[in-house]
């Protein structure tokens, strides 16, 4: 539901975020699929840190500051 460089990926639903945390902890390769409007948003429940994500898939509307940060930390795929 949201992402900032300071908070990582966050969500509105605490139970869903808990499931995401479990999957991230057990996963071998982590993908995040999100539209660009979620970047810059912060919600209550932390899902995962940027360092825990291997691939981010989003649209070409991604702001440049996030594009640069994500390109250096993950495999960034713009659609």
Buried (B, 14 or more C-beta within 10 A) or exposed (E): BBBBEEBBBBBEBEEEBEEBBEEBEEBEEBEBEBEBEBBEBEBEBBBBEBEBBEBBBBEEEBEEEBBEBBEEBBEBEBE
